Amino acid sequence: MTYGPIDFLALEFKNEQLKGEILPALLELVQNKIVRVIDLIIIQKYEDGHHEALEMEQLAPDLLSVFDPLKVEISGIIQVEDIADIADAMENNTTAAVLLVENLWVIKFGEAVLRANGRLLMHDRIPFEVVNETLELFTQAETSDV
């Protein structure tokens, strides 16, 4: 089986603000075969700083049913050390979703590049916060020049 590039994401949410708002967006990406979730672990960090990690098969049936449409595979790639590092970075009274997301769109594109005898020279991901901040600075500069 050929895999596309895999992104490792750790997303933190304050417990009192958890509303499941990202699930529809992620589900849309999965249904459109843009990405595939190949691992998902939930980490809860309590007020006292102690944390607990739950893999998909450990979730309560009602919570598991929320994630079922994502068709998460359990790769086992996320290790105990990864979970400990993420928990250390988390604030108390938060929940983190740790995901491995395969970029399916890259597979077909990459195959086309290879057929054209091309090669990847460089790849970097610019975080969306940096892009938005930079574009906002450009806009401010343009409006001040007018």
N, C-alpha and C positions, 0 to 999 in steps of 0.2 A: 504494500500500500504506500502510495506517495503522499507525503504531508506537505502542506504549505507552511509558511512561517507561522510560528506560534508566539503570541503575546502573553506575557505573565502580568496580570492585573491584580492589585489589591485595592479595593474600594472601601473606604470607611464611612460609616453613617452614625450619627448620634441616635441612640436607641429611641428616644422620644419622637424622633422625626422619621422613623421607618414607615413608609407607606407603600412600598413596592412599585415606585414610579419608574424604575429603570427596567423592570421585567418586560413590559410591552415593547420597548425599543430593542432590547436584546432578542426577544422572540421574533421580531420582524427580521432582524439580521439573520437569524437561524433559518426561518422559514424561506427566506429569499436565497438561501445557500451562499451567503456572503461570508459567514463565519460558522464555525462549529465549536461548541463548548466541549473541550475534552477533559476538563476537571473543574470541580467547584467545591470549595470548602467554606463553611461559615465559621467565623471566629467571633466569639462574644467575650468582651473584656468588661469585667464587672467593676463596680465602684471601688472595691478594695484592691484593684490591680490584678487580680487573678483572672486567668482566661481559660476558655474551653473551646476546643475546635470540634466541629461536627462535619464529617464527610456525608455525602449524599445518602448513603445507605443507613446512616445513623439518625437521620431526620425523622421526626414524628410524621405519621402518615398524612396529616392535614397540611403540614408544611411541605412535605415531599410532593404532594399533588400540585402545589403552586409552581414547582420547578419542573415537573414532568414534561410540559410542552417543549422545554429546551432540549430534550433528548440528550442530557449530559452523559458523556462517556466517563468512566472512572479510569484514568490513566495511571494513577499512582505516582506521577512525576513530582507533584508537590510533596515535599518531605517535611518531617517533624522540625528540622532546623529552619526551613522557610517559614513555617507557622510561628515558631518562637521569635524569629526576627520581626515578623509582621506584628505580632502581639506586643513586642517591646516598643514598636513605633506607634502603636495605637494609643489614643486617649482612653481614660477610664470611662465606663458607661457608654461604650460604642460597640457596634457590630461591623465586622468586615466581611466582604465577599471576596474570596480569593479565586480567581479564574485563570484557566489556561484556555485561550481562544485561538483556534487555528483560522488563519485567513485563507478561506477557500478560493476567493477571487484570484489570488496570486498564482495558484496552480496553473490554470489555463493561460494566464498572461505569461508566466515563466516559461511554460512549454513553447509558446509562440516566440519568445526571445531566443530560446535555445535553437529552435528550427531555423531562425534567421541568423544563426551563428553569432548571436550577441552574448554579452556577459554582463553581470552586475558589477559595476565599478565601485559604487558607494550606496549605502542605504542608511538613513537616519530618520528617526521619528521626531517631529517637532510637536511638543505638547500643545493641546488646543488652547491652554491659557496663554502660552507664549504667542501663538498666532493671533489670538483676539487682542491681546495687549499691543502687539506690534501694529496691527491694522488700525487700532484706535489711535495710536500715536501718529500714524500716517494721515489719518483723517483730521486730527487736530492740527497737524502741520499744514495741510492743504487749506483749511479754513482760516488759519492765521495769515497765510500768504495772500488771501483774497482781499 
